[in-house]
Amino acid sequence: MPTITNCTFISNQVINDGGGVYNDNYSSPLISNCIFTANQASNNGGGLYNWNSSPEITNCTFSDNQASNSGGGIYNFYSSSPTITNCIMWDNTAPIGPEIALYSTALPSILTISYSDVQGGPTTGVYVDPGCTLNWGAGMIGELPEDDPLFETGPGGNYYLRQPPDQSPPISPCVDAGSDTAVNLGMDDKTTSTNGDLDSGWVDMGYHYEP
C-alpha cells in the first residue's frame, strides 16, 4: 500500500478530474496528515478523485477546493470505498456534493467516515447517488454553524485551529474531538496551535503542523 504523509496539495488545476490527487483502479493509498487546498477540477473531485480505489484518509484537511460538477472536496466512483477519520472538510465547493460525492454504476461506492467535521453534514455537504452507501459514524460534526473549525493563520500556514492560550474563545470544535489519543495515533509530536503547543490528550481533527 503506498503512503502519502505530511504533504500539501495546493493550487493544482486539471481539465477533467482530480485536482489534487487522482486514485485510479485499485490504488488505495494511506493518506495521512495532508492538506488539500485551492485545487480545481473542471469536472469532478476538486481535491481528490477515487476511481475503483479505497484510500484510508486520516488527519487531513480539505478546504477551498473546487469542482465544476461534483465532489468539491472528494469524489468517489465505480466501487470506491474510502475510509475517512479525524479529517476536516470545509469551504469546498461544487454544484453537487460540495464536500463529498458518491456515485454509482453497476458497482456502487461506499464511504465510511467518523470523527470528522464535514460542512453541511450528510444532508447538504455530501451527495449520495442511489445505490451508494454512506456510513456516517461516531464523532461526526458539521451540520451546525458552531461546527465551523475556526481556522487560524500561523507560522506554517492557514489551517491551525483556534484554541487557548494563543486565541480568545470560542475554541474550535475540532480540538480534542478525534478518534483516539494523540500519542496512540502518533500525532503528539505535531501541533494544531499557532503557538506550537504539541497535541496532547484526545487528538485534534485535521492537519497537524510541525512545531
Backbone as JSON Lines, residues from 0, in Angstrom:
{"i":0,"aa":"M","n":[0.84,-1.2,0.0],"ca":[0.0,0.0,0.0],"c":[0.88,1.25,0.0]}
{"i":1,"aa":"P","n":[0.74,2.13,-0.99],"ca":[1.51,3.37,-0.98],"c":[1.05,4.28,0.17]}
{"i":2,"aa":"T","n":[1.97,5.12,0.64],"ca":[1.68,6.02,1.74],"c":[2.01,7.45,1.34]}
{"i":3,"aa":"I","n":[1.07,8.34,1.59],"ca":[1.27,9.78,1.36],"c":[1.1,10.47,2.7]}
{"i":4,"aa":"T","n":[2.18,11.04,3.23],"ca":[2.17,11.58,4.59],"c":[2.8,12.96,4.63]}
{"i":5,"aa":"N","n":[2.2,13.84,5.42],"ca":[2.76,15.19,5.67],"c":[2.98,15.97,4.38]}
{"i":6,"aa":"C","n":[1.99,15.93,3.49],"ca":[2.11,16.61,2.2],"c":[1.06,17.71,2.07]}
{"i":7,"aa":"T","n":[1.35,18.69,1.22],"ca":[0.41,19.75,0.9],"c":[0.17,19.76,-0.6]}
{"i":8,"aa":"F","n":[-1.11,19.68,-0.99],"ca":[-1.52,19.77,-2.39],"c":[-2.26,21.09,-2.55]}
{"i":9,"aa":"I","n":[-1.66,22.04,-3.25],"ca":[-2.19,23.39,-3.28],"c":[-2.19,23.97,-4.68]}
{"i":10,"aa":"S","n":[-3.32,24.55,-5.06],"ca":[-3.47,25.34,-6.29],"c":[-3.15,24.56,-7.56]}
{"i":11,"aa":"N","n":[-3.46,23.26,-7.55],"ca":[-3.34,22.48,-8.78],"c":[-4.64,22.6,-9.57]}
{"i":12,"aa":"Q","n":[-4.55,22.51,-10.9],"ca":[-5.72,22.61,-11.76],"c":[-5.66,21.54,-12.83]}
{"i":13,"aa":"V","n":[-6.81,20.9,-13.09],"ca":[-6.89,19.89,-14.14],"c":[-8.12,20.17,-15.0]}
{"i":14,"aa":"I","n":[-8.07,19.74,-16.25],"ca":[-9.18,19.99,-17.16],"c":[-10.26,18.91,-17.06]}
{"i":15,"aa":"N","n":[-10.02,17.88,-16.23],"ca":[-11.03,16.83,-16.09],"c":[-11.27,16.52,-14.61]}
{"i":16,"aa":"D","n":[-10.67,15.48,-14.07],"ca":[-10.98,15.01,-12.72],"c":[-9.73,15.0,-11.83]}
{"i":17,"aa":"G","n":[-9.95,15.21,-10.51],"ca":[-8.89,15.05,-9.53],"c":[-7.91,16.19,-9.5]}
{"i":18,"aa":"G","n":[-8.33,17.33,-8.95],"ca":[-7.44,18.49,-8.92],"c":[-6.17,18.28,-8.13]}
{"i":19,"aa":"G","n":[-6.28,17.66,-6.95],"ca":[-5.11,17.42,-6.12],"c":[-4.47,16.07,-6.36]}
{"i":20,"aa":"V","n":[-5.28,15.01,-6.21],"ca":[-4.81,13.62,-6.37],"c":[-5.88,12.82,-7.09]}
{"i":21,"aa":"Y","n":[-5.46,11.93,-7.98],"ca":[-6.37,11.02,-8.69],"c":[-5.92,9.6,-8.39]}
{"i":22,"aa":"N","n":[-6.77,8.84,-7.68],"ca":[-6.5,7.43,-7.4],"c":[-7.25,6.57,-8.4]}
{"i":23,"aa":"D","n":[-6.52,5.73,-9.14],"ca":[-7.11,5.03,-10.27],"c":[-6.96,3.51,-10.13]}
{"i":24,"aa":"N","n":[-8.09,2.78,-10.17],"ca":[-8.11,1.33,-10.37],"c":[-7.25,0.56,-9.37]}
{"i":25,"aa":"Y","n":[-7.82,0.33,-8.18],"ca":[-7.2,-0.44,-7.11],"c":[-6.05,0.27,-6.42]}
{"i":26,"aa":"S","n":[-5.84,1.54,-6.71],"ca":[-4.84,2.28,-5.94],"c":[-5.51,2.77,-4.67]}
{"i":27,"aa":"S","n":[-5.05,2.28,-3.55],"ca":[-5.7,2.57,-2.28],"c":[-4.66,3.0,-1.25]}
{"i":28,"aa":"P","n":[-4.15,4.22,-1.4],"ca":[-3.07,4.66,-0.52],"c":[-3.56,5.01,0.88]}
{"i":29,"aa":"L","n":[-2.63,5.03,1.81],"ca":[-2.84,5.62,3.11],"c":[-2.44,7.09,2.99]}
{"i":30,"aa":"I","n":[-3.42,7.99,3.14],"ca":[-3.17,9.42,3.05],"c":[-3.31,10.0,4.45]}
{"i":31,"aa":"S","n":[-2.2,10.45,5.02],"ca":[-2.19,10.84,6.42],"c":[-1.56,12.22,6.6]}
{"i":32,"aa":"N","n":[-2.22,13.05,7.39],"ca":[-1.71,14.37,7.75],"c":[-1.32,15.19,6.53]}
{"i":33,"aa":"C","n":[-2.29,15.38,5.64],"ca":[-2.07,16.16,4.42],"c":[-3.09,17.29,4.33]}
{"i":34,"aa":"I","n":[-2.72,18.33,3.6],"ca":[-3.61,19.45,3.3],"c":[-3.92,19.44,1.81]}
{"i":35,"aa":"F","n":[-5.2,19.55,1.48],"ca":[-5.66,19.75,0.11],"c":[-6.37,21.1,0.07]}
{"i":36,"aa":"T","n":[-5.8,22.06,-0.62],"ca":[-6.39,23.39,-0.62],"c":[-6.23,24.09,-1.96]}
{"i":37,"aa":"A","n":[-7.3,24.79,-2.37],"ca":[-7.31,25.62,-3.58],"c":[-7.0,24.83,-4.85]}
{"i":38,"aa":"N","n":[-7.3,23.54,-4.84],"ca":[-7.18,22.74,-6.06],"c":[-8.49,22.82,-6.85]}
{"i":39,"aa":"Q","n":[-8.39,22.69,-8.19],"ca":[-9.58,22.83,-9.03],"c":[-9.65,21.72,-10.08]}
{"i":40,"aa":"A","n":[-10.85,21.21,-10.28],"ca":[-11.11,20.25,-11.35],"c":[-12.27,20.77,-12.18]}
{"i":41,"aa":"S","n":[-12.11,20.75,-13.48],"ca":[-13.18,21.25,-14.34],"c":[-14.34,20.27,-14.45]}
{"i":42,"aa":"N","n":[-14.18,19.06,-13.9],"ca":[-15.27,18.09,-13.88],"c":[-15.56,17.67,-12.44]}
{"i":43,"aa":"N","n":[-14.91,16.62,-11.94],"ca":[-15.22,16.08,-10.61],"c":[-13.96,15.96,-9.73]}
{"i":44,"aa":"G","n":[-14.19,16.06,-8.4],"ca":[-13.1,15.83,-7.46],"c":[-12.09,16.95,-7.41]}
{"i":45,"aa":"G","n":[-12.48,18.08,-6.85],"ca":[-11.56,19.2,-6.77],"c":[-10.31,18.89,-6.0]}
{"i":46,"aa":"G","n":[-10.46,18.24,-4.83],"ca":[-9.3,17.87,-4.03],"c":[-8.78,16.49,-4.35]}
{"i":47,"aa":"L","n":[-9.7,15.51,-4.39],"ca":[-9.31,14.1,-4.53],"c":[-10.36,13.35,-5.34]}
{"i":48,"aa":"Y","n":[-9.92,12.52,-6.27],"ca":[-10.81,11.7,-7.09],"c":[-10.44,10.23,-6.9]}
{"i":49,"aa":"N","n":[-11.43,9.41,-6.55],"ca":[-11.22,7.96,-6.39],"c":[-12.03,7.21,-7.44]}
{"i":50,"aa":"W","n":[-11.34,6.41,-8.25],"ca":[-11.99,5.55,-9.23],"c":[-11.58,4.11,-8.93]}
{"i":51,"aa":"N","n":[-12.54,3.32,-8.44],"ca":[-12.27,1.93,-8.06],"c":[-11.08,1.86,-7.09]}
{"i":52,"aa":"S","n":[-11.07,2.78,-6.14],"ca":[-9.98,2.89,-5.18],"c":[-10.56,3.13,-3.79]}
{"i":53,"aa":"S","n":[-9.85,2.67,-2.79],"ca":[-10.36,2.75,-1.42],"c":[-9.27,3.23,-0.46]}
{"i":54,"aa":"P","n":[-8.9,4.5,-0.56],"ca":[-7.85,5.01,0.32],"c":[-8.31,5.11,1.77]}
{"i":55,"aa":"E","n":[-7.36,5.09,2.67],"ca":[-7.59,5.37,4.08],"c":[-7.06,6.77,4.34]}
{"i":56,"aa":"I","n":[-7.93,7.67,4.73],"ca":[-7.59,9.09,4.86],"c":[-7.73,9.5,6.32]}
{"i":57,"aa":"T","n":[-6.64,9.94,6.93],"ca":[-6.67,10.29,8.35],"c":[-5.98,11.64,8.58]}
{"i":58,"aa":"N","n":[-6.55,12.4,9.5],"ca":[-5.98,13.7,9.91],"c":[-5.58,14.57,8.73]}
{"i":59,"aa":"C","n":[-6.48,14.7,7.78],"ca":[-6.27,15.58,6.63],"c":[-7.27,16.73,6.67]}
{"i":60,"aa":"T","n":[-6.89,17.83,6.06],"ca":[-7.76,18.99,5.92],"c":[-7.98,19.28,4.45]}
{"i":61,"aa":"F","n":[-9.26,19.32,4.04],"ca":[-9.68,19.69,2.69],"c":[-10.43,21.0,2.78]}
{"i":62,"aa":"S","n":[-9.91,22.05,2.16],"ca":[-10.57,23.34,2.24],"c":[-10.31,24.16,0.97]}
{"i":63,"aa":"D","n":[-11.34,24.86,0.51],"ca":[-11.23,25.77,-0.64],"c":[-10.89,25.06,-1.94]}
{"i":64,"aa":"N","n":[-11.21,23.77,-2.04],"ca":[-11.1,23.07,-3.32],"c":[-12.39,23.25,-4.1]}
{"i":65,"aa":"Q","n":[-12.3,23.13,-5.42],"ca":[-13.47,23.41,-6.26],"c":[-13.58,22.42,-7.41]}
{"i":66,"aa":"A","n":[-14.79,21.93,-7.65],"ca":[-15.09,21.11,-8.83],"c":[-16.26,21.74,-9.56]}
{"i":67,"aa":"S","n":[-16.2,21.74,-10.87],"ca":[-17.27,22.36,-11.65],"c":[-18.52,21.5,-11.72]}
{"i":68,"aa":"N","n":[-18.39,20.2,-11.4],"ca":[-19.53,19.3,-11.44],"c":[-19.85,18.75,-10.05]}
{"i":69,"aa":"S","n":[-19.08,17.75,-9.59],"ca":[-19.4,17.07,-8.32],"c":[-18.15,16.86,-7.47]}
{"i":70,"aa":"G","n":[-18.38,16.81,-6.15],"ca":[-17.31,16.47,-5.23],"c":[-16.24,17.53,-5.13]}
{"i":71,"aa":"G","n":[-16.58,18.66,-4.54],"ca":[-15.59,19.72,-4.4],"c":[-14.38,19.28,-3.6]}
{"i":72,"aa":"G","n":[-14.61,18.53,-2.53],"ca":[-13.51,18.01,-1.74],"c":[-13.03,16.66,-2.24]}
{"i":73,"aa":"I","n":[-13.95,15.67,-2.26],"ca":[-13.62,14.3,-2.66],"c":[-14.75,13.74,-3.52]}
{"i":74,"aa":"Y","n":[-14.39,13.08,-4.61],"ca":[-15.34,12.41,-5.5],"c":[-15.0,10.92,-5.52]}
{"i":75,"aa":"N","n":[-16.03,10.08,-5.37],"ca":[-15.85,8.63,-5.34],"c":[-16.73,7.98,-6.39]}
{"i":76,"aa":"F","n":[-16.13,7.07,-7.18],"ca":[-16.86,6.49,-8.32],"c":[-16.41,5.06,-8.56]}
{"i":77,"aa":"Y","n":[-17.31,4.26,-9.08],"ca":[-17.01,2.9,-9.56],"c":[-16.36,2.04,-8.47]}
{"i":78,"aa":"S","n":[-17.16,1.7,-7.46],"ca":[-16.75,0.78,-6.41],"c":[-15.59,1.3,-5.58]}
{"i":79,"aa":"S","n":[-15.58,2.59,-5.31],"ca":[-14.59,3.15,-4.38],"c":[-15.16,3.1,-2.97]}
{"i":80,"aa":"S","n":[-14.33,2.71,-2.01],"ca":[-14.8,2.58,-0.62],"c":[-13.79,3.19,0.34]}
{"i":81,"aa":"P","n":[-13.64,4.5,0.31],"ca":[-12.67,5.15,1.19],"c":[-13.12,5.13,2.65]}
{"i":82,"aa":"T","n":[-12.15,5.24,3.54],"ca":[-12.39,5.41,4.96],"c":[-11.76,6.73,5.39]}
{"i":83,"aa":"I","n":[-12.55,7.58,6.02],"ca":[-12.09,8.9,6.43],"c":[-12.25,9.03,7.94]}
{"i":84,"aa":"T","n":[-11.16,9.44,8.62],"ca":[-11.18,9.58,10.07],"c":[-10.38,10.81,10.47]}
{"i":85,"aa":"N","n":[-10.89,11.56,11.44],"ca":[-10.19,12.71,12.02],"c":[-9.85,13.78,10.99]}
{"i":86,"aa":"C","n":[-10.75,14.0,10.04],"ca":[-10.49,14.97,8.97],"c":[-11.43,16.17,9.07]}
{"i":87,"aa":"I","n":[-11.03,17.25,8.41],"ca":[-11.85,18.44,8.3],"c":[-12.1,18.71,6.82]}
{"i":88,"aa":"M","n":[-13.37,18.89,6.45],"ca":[-13.75,19.21,5.08],"c":[-14.66,20.44,5.14]}
{"i":89,"aa":"W","n":[-14.1,21.59,4.76],"ca":[-14.81,22.84,4.99],"c":[-14.51,23.83,3.88]}
{"i":90,"aa":"D","n":[-15.56,24.5,3.4],"ca":[-15.44,25.54,2.36],"c":[-14.98,25.0,1.01]}
{"i":91,"aa":"N","n":[-15.22,23.73,0.73],"ca":[-15.06,23.22,-0.62],"c":[-16.35,23.49,-1.39]}
{"i":92,"aa":"T","n":[-16.26,23.58,-2.72],"ca":[-17.44,23.95,-3.5],"c":[-17.6,23.08,-4.73]}
{"i":93,"aa":"A","n":[-18.85,22.77,-5.04],"ca":[-19.25,22.07,-6.26],"c":[-20.77,22.16,-6.34]}
{"i":94,"aa":"P","n":[-21.36,22.17,-7.54],"ca":[-22.82,22.19,-7.65],"c":[-23.48,20.99,-6.99]}
{"i":95,"aa":"I","n":[-22.81,19.83,-7.02],"ca":[-23.34,18.6,-6.42],"c":[-22.31,18.05,-5.44]}
{"i":96,"aa":"G","n":[-22.71,17.87,-4.17],"ca":[-21.78,17.35,-3.19],"c":[-20.58,18.25,-2.98]}
{"i":97,"aa":"P","n":[-20.77,19.43,-2.41],"ca":[-19.65,20.35,-2.27],"c":[-18.47,19.8,-1.49]}
{"i":98,"aa":"E","n":[-18.73,18.97,-0.49],"ca":[-17.63,18.39,0.29],"c":[-17.25,17.0,-0.21]}
{"i":99,"aa":"I","n":[-18.26,16.13,-0.42],"ca":[-18.01,14.75,-0.83],"c":[-19.14,14.31,-1.76]}
{"i":100,"aa":"A","n":[-18.81,13.54,-2.78],"ca":[-19.83,12.96,-3.66],"c":[-19.56,11.47,-3.85]}
{"i":101,"aa":"L","n":[-20.61,10.67,-3.77],"ca":[-20.55,9.23,-4.02],"c":[-21.42,8.92,-5.23]}
{"i":102,"aa":"Y","n":[-20.82,8.25,-6.21],"ca":[-21.57,7.93,-7.42],"c":[-21.56,6.43,-7.68]}
{"i":103,"aa":"S","n":[-22.6,5.99,-8.41],"ca":[-22.81,4.56,-8.63],"c":[-22.88,4.25,-10.12]}
{"i":104,"aa":"T","n":[-22.36,3.08,-10.47],"ca":[-22.68,2.43,-11.74],"c":[-23.19,1.06,-11.36]}
{"i":105,"aa":"A","n":[-22.8,0.02,-12.08],"ca":[-23.12,-1.33,-11.63],"c":[-22.37,-1.67,-10.35]}
{"i":106,"aa":"L","n":[-21.32,-0.91,-10.06],"ca":[-20.51,-1.12,-8.86],"c":[-20.55,0.14,-8.01]}
{"i":107,"aa":"P","n":[-21.45,0.23,-7.05],"ca":[-21.61,1.45,-6.27],"c":[-20.46,1.68,-5.29]}
{"i":108,"aa":"S","n":[-20.35,2.92,-4.84],"ca":[-19.31,3.31,-3.89],"c":[-19.86,3.32,-2.47]}
{"i":109,"aa":"I","n":[-18.95,3.13,-1.52],"ca":[-19.3,3.11,-0.1],"c":[-18.31,4.0,0.64]}
{"i":110,"aa":"L","n":[-18.81,4.95,1.42],"ca":[-17.95,5.81,2.23],"c":[-18.2,5.53,3.7]}
{"i":111,"aa":"T","n":[-17.12,5.29,4.44],"ca":[-17.2,5.16,5.89],"c":[-16.42,6.31,6.49]}
{"i":112,"aa":"I","n":[-17.1,7.15,7.25],"ca":[-16.47,8.35,7.8],"c":[-16.84,8.51,9.27]}
{"i":113,"aa":"S","n":[-15.86,8.91,10.08],"ca":[-16.1,9.11,11.5],"c":[-15.15,10.17,12.05]}
{"i":114,"aa":"Y","n":[-15.53,10.74,13.16],"ca":[-14.71,11.73,13.87],"c":[-14.14,12.78,12.92]}
{"i":115,"aa":"S","n":[-15.02,13.39,12.15],"ca":[-14.62,14.39,11.17],"c":[-15.63,15.53,11.15]}
{"i":116,"aa":"D","n":[-15.17,16.68,10.67],"ca":[-16.0,17.87,10.56],"c":[-16.27,18.12,9.08]}
{"i":117,"aa":"V","n":[-17.49,17.82,8.64],"ca":[-17.87,17.95,7.23],"c":[-18.96,19.02,7.14]}
{"i":118,"aa":"Q","n":[-18.64,20.13,6.53],"ca":[-19.57,21.24,6.44],"c":[-20.86,20.82,5.75]}
{"i":119,"aa":"G","n":[-21.98,21.11,6.39],"ca":[-23.29,20.74,5.85],"c":[-23.75,19.36,6.24]}
{"i":120,"aa":"G","n":[-22.84,18.55,6.81],"ca":[-23.23,17.21,7.23],"c":[-23.69,16.35,6.07]}
{"i":121,"aa":"P","n":[-24.43,15.28,6.35],"ca":[-24.84,14.34,5.3],"c":[-25.98,14.85,4.43]}
{"i":122,"aa":"T","n":[-26.61,15.95,4.82],"ca":[-27.78,16.42,4.06],"c":[-27.39,17.37,2.93]}
{"i":123,"aa":"T","n":[-26.51,18.33,3.2],"ca":[-26.13,19.3,2.17],"c":[-24.66,19.24,1.78]}
{"i":124,"aa":"G","n":[-23.83,18.63,2.62],"ca":[-22.4,18.57,2.31],"c":[-22.0,17.36,1.5]}
{"i":125,"aa":"V","n":[-22.82,16.31,1.56],"ca":[-22.48,15.03,0.92],"c":[-23.59,14.63,-0.04]}
{"i":126,"aa":"Y","n":[-23.22,14.27,-1.27],"ca":[-24.19,13.73,-2.22],"c":[-24.0,12.22,-2.31]}
{"i":127,"aa":"V","n":[-25.09,11.48,-2.16],"ca":[-25.06,10.02,-2.23],"c":[-25.96,9.57,-3.36]}
{"i":128,"aa":"D","n":[-25.38,9.07,-4.43],"ca":[-26.12,8.59,-5.59],"c":[-26.91,7.33,-5.2]}
{"i":129,"aa":"P","n":[-28.11,7.11,-5.74],"ca":[-28.85,5.89,-5.45],"c":[-27.99,4.65,-5.7]}
{"i":130,"aa":"G","n":[-28.0,3.75,-4.72],"ca":[-27.19,2.54,-4.79],"c":[-25.92,2.62,-3.99]}
{"i":131,"aa":"C","n":[-25.45,3.83,-3.71],"ca":[-24.25,4.02,-2.9],"c":[-24.62,4.01,-1.42]}
{"i":132,"aa":"T","n":[-23.6,3.89,-0.57],"ca":[-23.83,3.8,0.87],"c":[-22.93,4.79,1.6]}
{"i":133,"aa":"L","n":[-23.54,5.56,2.5],"ca":[-22.8,6.45,3.38],"c":[-22.91,5.94,4.8]}
{"i":134,"aa":"N","n":[-21.79,5.54,5.37],"ca":[-21.74,5.11,6.77],"c":[-21.24,6.3,7.6]}
{"i":135,"aa":"W","n":[-22.2,7.01,8.17],"ca":[-21.91,8.23,8.94],"c":[-21.7,7.81,10.38]}
{"i":136,"aa":"G","n":[-20.43,7.74,10.8],"ca":[-20.1,7.11,12.06],"c":[-20.1,8.03,13.26]}
{"i":137,"aa":"A","n":[-19.46,7.57,14.33],"ca":[-19.41,8.31,15.59],"c":[-18.53,9.55,15.45]}
{"i":138,"aa":"G","n":[-18.8,10.53,16.3],"ca":[-17.94,11.7,16.4],"c":[-18.05,12.68,15.26]}
{"i":139,"aa":"M","n":[-19.12,12.61,14.46],"ca":[-19.25,13.49,13.3],"c":[-19.87,14.83,13.7]}
{"i":140,"aa":"I","n":[-19.34,15.92,13.12],"ca":[-19.91,17.24,13.27],"c":[-19.93,17.92,11.9]}
{"i":141,"aa":"G","n":[-20.53,19.11,11.84],"ca":[-20.53,19.87,10.61],"c":[-21.87,20.42,10.19]}
{"i":142,"aa":"E","n":[-22.94,20.0,10.83],"ca":[-24.28,20.42,10.41],"c":[-24.71,21.76,10.99]}
{"i":143,"aa":"L","n":[-24.02,22.23,12.03],"ca":[-24.42,23.45,12.72],"c":[-23.4,24.57,12.48]}
{"i":144,"aa":"P","n":[-23.83,25.82,12.56],"ca":[-22.89,26.93,12.39],"c":[-21.72,26.88,13.36]}
{"i":145,"aa":"E","n":[-21.98,26.43,14.57],"ca":[-20.91,26.36,15.57],"c":[-19.9,25.25,15.31]}
{"i":146,"aa":"D","n":[-20.13,24.46,14.26],"ca":[-19.17,23.42,13.88],"c":[-18.06,23.95,12.97]}
{"i":147,"aa":"D","n":[-18.09,25.25,12.66],"ca":[-17.01,25.87,11.91],"c":[-15.68,25.58,12.6]}
{"i":148,"aa":"P","n":[-14.68,25.05,11.88],"ca":[-13.42,24.68,12.53],"c":[-12.62,25.86,13.05]}
{"i":149,"aa":"L","n":[-12.98,27.08,12.66],"ca":[-12.3,28.29,13.14],"c":[-10.8,28.22,12.84]}
{"i":150,"aa":"F","n":[-10.5,28.16,11.56],"ca":[-9.1,28.13,11.14],"c":[-8.4,29.42,11.53]}
{"i":151,"aa":"E","n":[-7.11,29.3,11.85],"ca":[-6.26,30.43,12.16],"c":[-4.98,30.34,11.31]}
{"i":152,"aa":"T","n":[-4.46,31.49,10.94],"ca":[-3.18,31.54,10.22],"c":[-2.04,31.6,11.22]}
{"i":153,"aa":"G","n":[-1.07,30.7,11.04],"ca":[0.07,30.64,11.93],"c":[1.37,30.58,11.17]}
{"i":154,"aa":"P","n":[2.46,30.24,11.83],"ca":[3.78,30.27,11.19],"c":[3.94,29.28,10.03]}
{"i":155,"aa":"G","n":[3.12,28.22,10.01],"ca":[3.28,27.21,8.96],"c":[2.21,27.23,7.89]}
{"i":156,"aa":"G","n":[1.14,28.02,8.09],"ca":[0.07,28.01,7.1],"c":[-1.24,28.54,7.65]}
{"i":157,"aa":"N","n":[-2.33,28.24,6.96],"ca":[-3.63,28.85,7.25],"c":[-4.64,27.94,7.93]}
{"i":158,"aa":"Y","n":[-4.21,26.76,8.38],"ca":[-5.2,25.81,8.88],"c":[-4.91,25.32,10.3]}
{"i":159,"aa":"Y","n":[-4.37,26.2,11.12],"ca":[-4.33,25.93,12.55],"c":[-5.75,26.06,13.1]}
{"i":160,"aa":"L","n":[-5.96,25.6,14.34],"ca":[-7.28,25.64,14.97],"c":[-7.28,26.63,16.12]}
{"i":161,"aa":"R","n":[-8.33,27.43,16.2],"ca":[-8.42,28.42,17.29],"c":[-8.51,27.71,18.64]}
{"i":162,"aa":"Q","n":[-7.62,28.09,19.56],"ca":[-7.61,27.48,20.88],"c":[-6.74,28.31,21.82]}
{"i":163,"aa":"P","n":[-7.0,28.2,23.14],"ca":[-6.14,28.9,24.09],"c":[-4.79,28.19,24.19]}
{"i":164,"aa":"P","n":[-3.75,28.9,24.65],"ca":[-3.79,30.3,25.1],"c":[-3.48,31.3,24.0]}
{"i":165,"aa":"D","n":[-3.36,30.84,22.75],"ca":[-2.95,31.76,21.69],"c":[-4.1,32.57,21.11]}
{"i":166,"aa":"Q","n":[-5.35,32.12,21.27],"ca":[-6.5,32.89,20.8],"c":[-7.58,32.93,21.89]}
{"i":167,"aa":"S","n":[-8.43,33.94,21.8],"ca":[-9.55,34.04,22.73],"c":[-10.68,33.13,22.27]}
{"i":168,"aa":"P","n":[-11.61,32.78,23.17],"ca":[-12.76,31.97,22.77],"c":[-13.55,32.64,21.67]}
{"i":169,"aa":"P","n":[-14.33,31.89,20.88],"ca":[-14.61,30.46,21.04],"c":[-13.47,29.56,20.57]}
{"i":170,"aa":"I","n":[-13.46,28.35,21.09],"ca":[-12.47,27.35,20.73],"c":[-12.99,26.51,19.57]}
{"i":171,"aa":"S","n":[-12.11,26.11,18.66],"ca":[-12.51,25.25,17.55],"c":[-13.15,23.97,18.07]}
{"i":172,"aa":"P","n":[-14.28,23.56,17.49],"ca":[-14.9,22.3,17.91],"c":[-14.08,21.07,17.5]}
{"i":173,"aa":"C","n":[-13.05,21.28,16.68],"ca":[-12.22,20.17,16.23],"c":[-11.1,19.83,17.2]}
{"i":174,"aa":"V","n":[-10.91,20.66,18.22],"ca":[-9.87,20.42,19.22],"c":[-10.32,19.31,20.17]}
{"i":175,"aa":"D","n":[-9.45,18.33,20.38],"ca":[-9.75,17.2,21.28],"c":[-11.01,16.44,20.86]}
{"i":176,"aa":"A","n":[-11.29,16.37,19.56],"ca":[-12.54,15.76,19.08],"c":[-12.31,14.53,18.22]}
{"i":177,"aa":"G","n":[-11.07,14.03,18.14],"ca":[-10.76,12.91,17.27],"c":[-11.06,11.55,17.87]}
{"i":178,"aa":"S","n":[-10.6,10.51,17.19],"ca":[-11.0,9.14,17.49],"c":[-10.19,8.46,18.58]}
{"i":179,"aa":"D","n":[-9.02,9.0,18.92],"ca":[-8.12,8.34,19.88],"c":[-7.17,9.4,20.4]}
{"i":180,"aa":"T","n":[-6.27,9.01,21.29],"ca":[-5.32,9.98,21.82],"c":[-4.25,10.32,20.79]}
{"i":181,"aa":"A","n":[-3.69,11.51,20.93],"ca":[-2.62,11.94,20.03],"c":[-1.41,11.01,20.12]}
{"i":182,"aa":"V","n":[-1.12,10.52,21.29],"ca":[0.01,9.6,21.47],"c":[-0.23,8.31,20.7]}
{"i":183,"aa":"N","n":[-1.41,7.73,20.84],"ca":[-1.7,6.46,20.16],"c":[-1.68,6.58,18.65]}
{"i":184,"aa":"L","n":[-2.02,7.78,18.15],"ca":[-2.08,7.98,16.71],"c":[-0.79,8.59,16.15]}
{"i":185,"aa":"G","n":[0.2,8.78,16.99],"ca":[1.48,9.31,16.53],"c":[1.43,10.77,16.14]}
{"i":186,"aa":"M","n":[0.5,11.53,16.7],"ca":[0.37,12.94,16.37],"c":[0.84,13.85,17.5]}
{"i":187,"aa":"D","n":[1.41,13.28,18.55],"ca":[1.8,14.06,19.71],"c":[3.09,14.84,19.53]}
{"i":188,"aa":"D","n":[3.76,14.69,18.38],"ca":[4.95,15.49,18.08],"c":[4.63,16.63,17.12]}
{"i":189,"aa":"K","n":[3.33,16.89,16.89],"ca":[2.89,17.93,15.96],"c":[1.86,18.82,16.65]}
{"i":190,"aa":"T","n":[1.47,19.9,15.97],"ca":[0.61,20.88,16.61],"c":[-0.49,21.38,15.68]}
{"i":191,"aa":"T","n":[-1.62,21.76,16.28],"ca":[-2.67,22.49,15.57],"c":[-2.81,23.89,16.15]}
{"i":192,"aa":"S","n":[-1.93,24.27,17.06],"ca":[-1.99,25.55,17.75],"c":[-0.96,26.52,17.17]}
{"i":193,"aa":"T","n":[-1.33,27.78,17.0],"ca":[-0.4,28.75,16.43],"c":[0.8,29.02,17.33]}
{"i":194,"aa":"N","n":[0.7,28.68,18.61],"ca":[1.86,28.9,19.49],"c":[2.77,27.68,19.55]}
{"i":195,"aa":"G","n":[2.44,26.62,18.81],"ca":[3.32,25.47,18.71],"c":[3.18,24.42,19.79]}
{"i":196,"aa":"D","n":[2.19,24.57,20.68],"ca":[1.98,23.53,21.69],"c":[1.65,22.21,21.03]}
{"i":197,"aa":"L","n":[2.31,21.15,21.47],"ca":[2.08,19.83,20.88],"c":[0.7,19.32,21.23]}
{"i":198,"aa":"D","n":[0.11,18.56,20.3],"ca":[-1.2,17.96,20.55],"c":[-1.05,16.93,21.67]}
{"i":199,"aa":"S","n":[-1.94,16.99,22.63],"ca":[-1.92,16.04,23.76],"c":[-3.35,15.7,24.1]}
{"i":200,"aa":"G","n":[-3.51,14.66,24.9],"ca":[-4.86,14.2,25.2],"c":[-5.51,13.64,23.96]}
{"i":201,"aa":"W","n":[-6.83,13.87,23.82],"ca":[-7.55,13.37,22.65],"c":[-7.09,14.15,21.41]}
{"i":202,"aa":"V","n":[-6.85,13.43,20.32],"ca":[-6.27,14.06,19.14],"c":[-7.22,15.1,18.53]}
{"i":203,"aa":"D","n":[-6.65,16.16,17.99],"ca":[-7.43,17.15,17.26],"c":[-7.74,16.64,15.86]}
{"i":204,"aa":"M","n":[-8.87,17.06,15.3],"ca":[-9.19,16.74,13.92],"c":[-8.29,17.56,12.98]}
{"i":205,"aa":"G","n":[-8.1,17.05,11.78],"ca":[-7.44,17.81,10.74],"c":[-5.93,17.73,10.73]}
{"i":206,"aa":"Y","n":[-5.35,18.5,9.83],"ca":[-3.9,18.51,9.61],"c":[-3.17,19.06,10.85]}
{"i":207,"aa":"H","n":[-1.99,18.49,11.12],"ca":[-1.12,18.93,12.19],"c":[0.19,19.44,11.6]}
{"i":208,"aa":"Y","n":[0.6,20.61,12.06],"ca":[1.85,21.23,11.61],"c":[3.04,20.78,12.46]}
{"i":209,"aa":"E","n":[4.23,20.93,11.89],"ca":[5.43,20.76,12.68],"c":[5.54,21.93,13.67]}
{"i":210,"aa":"P","n":[5.95,21.69,14.9],"ca":[6.02,22.78,15.87],"c":[7.13,23.78,15.56]}
